[in-house]
Amino acid sequence: MMSGMHMSRVVLLGMKYNKCYVLKMMFGNAYVKVKRITSALLINGFALDEIRQTMTANDDVWEAYIKEHPDALTYRDKILDDYCDLCLIYDNESQNSRSSYFKFST
């Protein structure tokens, strides 16, 4: 059975979805999140702060990136507590340790 929160979202939308569809949407959203964060971290100037679990960069790097990718604004001050776990699910399967996903850190 769906949790109350997810069920209320479905009811509020006025639509009825089966559980598989809701899970597909959730997994799809998580996949997009991982790909967006990973692509930003590959750019020179970005790093993943292991302690605060946030993306870090100088203001000018952020401004330039947000100009090209307006959706990235949501990640500027967001805690990415699930990023490493999501990388284990969605990212390169040849990586075999959780710490390997902190390769972007300074």
Order of alpha helices (4+ residues) and beta strands (2+ residues): alpha-alpha-beta-beta-alpha-alpha
